[in-house]
Amino acid sequence: MHDNSSLISKRKKEHLEFCLSDKVSFREKTNGFENYEFRHFAITEVDISKIDFGTEFFGKKINYPFLISCMTGGTSEAENINGQLALAAKQLNIPIGVGSQRQALENEEFHNSYKIIRKNAPGIPVVGNLGASQIVNLKSFDKIKYIAELIEADAMTVHVNPLQELMQEHSEPLFKGFLKAIEKLVKYCEIPIIVKEVGAGISKKAAYKLLNAGVQGIDVAGAGGTSWSGVEILRNHGDVNNKFWDWGLPSSYCIRMVSKLKNKFDFTLIGSGGVYDGFDIAKAIALGADITASARIILQELNKSGIEGVVNLIKDWFDTVRKIMFLTGSVSITELNYDKIIRKEKLY
Ligand SMILES: Cc1cc2nc3c(=O)[nH]c(=O)nc-3n(C[C@H](O)[C@H](O)[C@H](O)COP(=O)(O)O)c2cc1C
């Protein structure tokens, strides 16, 4: 095996191990959703039994506005995890992302760890994944086509993770030329390009530049959930009091700010980063997200209770969203909007 490839595989394994624990949560910073209250509507006439969460994700019909976020691939463990997550996604008819496909660019050893998703869930939207540093360094975009075809991807996600790269040993915090590369990638790729963070959030200014470059989806992946700075600090046996552990823009802030760009651009806004229950999902949607997503909590649930556990968790979350919609007088997901929440400072 190529040295670089085995290094990536080892790193991926360690990421999985740390993410199965709660040690890598943000310390003090939260996702920000607790700053909002729902606007209770005492004379609701919503028929709770008729609420339908069905929506579209890049041209495919899905049953819930929820994506199982990009997590793994490129290790021996990943095939089993991705296979099970894909079966859960299939049961729910929701989209799923694969973890970084960088390893698949290096060699074919773990190709099955990605392919299993499409094999287990032929009809659902599947999203590919590569890092910003790979995009900047690519000589030709043919390789992107190759990894997209590997999973018959409906869209391709590029993750931007300057904080994580900065905190990583053997790091590559070199992103010069990224925006130009994204602009070219959008032109070259036949499938939509989504850009996501990994837990430090995408600001309105960053989103504006990405959308101007032609990107069709923004996944804010804000602060408040998994701290990737924390993961790297623990991997390097670094100082757990390092203040960069809690660096980043809270998810609620990112969603609220980036959604303002809906006036100017047509794009899918994915609200993620510490989305841990039905209340978080409902608030993310009310703040402007088209669809929500979670990563680590799903991995933990899979580890604890298997495929059925993941399916039941997501169904439970949406039962809660249903109740919130009833109590706020929201017949549909589009009616669950900014009018249905109040910033707490304005409550009293
Ligand atoms: C085990 C694990 C591996 C991850 N690997 C990737 C990856 O390869 N590519 C990526 O874009 N994001 C990756 N992420 C980041 C998530 O997609 C997500 O943006 C981030 O963890 C914040 O969401 P959370 O708070 O729900 O965990 C990973 C997350 C986990 C838990």
The ligand as a Gaussian input file, in Angstrom:
#p B3LYP/6-31G(d) Opt

LIG

0 1
 C      -16.534000      10.019000      12.074000
 C      -16.729000      11.248000      11.252000
 C      -16.027000      11.401000      10.069000
 C      -16.199000      12.526000       9.260000
 N      -15.573000      12.604000       8.046000
 C      -15.896000      13.596000       7.195000
 C      -15.420000      13.586000       5.853000
 O      -14.697000      12.692000       5.448000
 N      -15.778000      14.602000       5.044000
 C      -16.601000      15.618000       5.478000
 O      -16.949000      16.497000       4.704000
 N      -17.036000      15.661000       6.751000
 C      -16.727000      14.679000       7.600000
 N      -17.215000      14.692000       8.887000
 C      -17.874000      15.917000       9.377000
 C      -19.383000      15.816000       9.402000
 O      -19.884000      15.602000       8.116000
 C      -20.035000      17.063000      10.048000
 O      -19.939000      18.173000       9.186000
 C      -19.465000      17.453000      11.398000
 O      -19.116000      16.323000      12.172000
 C      -20.442000      18.296000      12.207000
 O      -21.650000      17.618000      12.408000
 P      -22.048000      16.911000      13.810000
 O      -21.948000      17.996000      14.858000
 O      -23.461000      16.429000      13.596000
 O      -21.089000      15.805000      14.054000
 C      -17.076000      13.568000       9.697000
 C      -17.786000      13.404000      10.901000
 C      -17.636000      12.272000      11.675000
 C      -18.405000      12.161000      12.963000

